[in-house]
């Protein structure tokens, strides 16, 4: 996931900056995700009270803080056990 428009917005912001300041300035900005959207305020609020030293730190917080709307198939794992009736890999002995 990339946040090109949002990342540029944070470059011109004055740092260090707190979560509350960033939410006040950018909180209504919407980020489109594969399964919906979230606002910058929703994401940063989830991250808790922080002081960000630069735009890169804000971008990393946004990437880290997105919800399940940012992932593909929720609860999918290719490492789950096979269901009854499915034939998985056959054991090979040497």
Beta strands, then each sheet from edge to edge (+ up, - down):
strand 1: 17-18
strand 2: 30-33
strand 3: 36-39
strand 4: 51-52
sheet 1: 1+ 4-
sheet 2: 2+ 3-
end
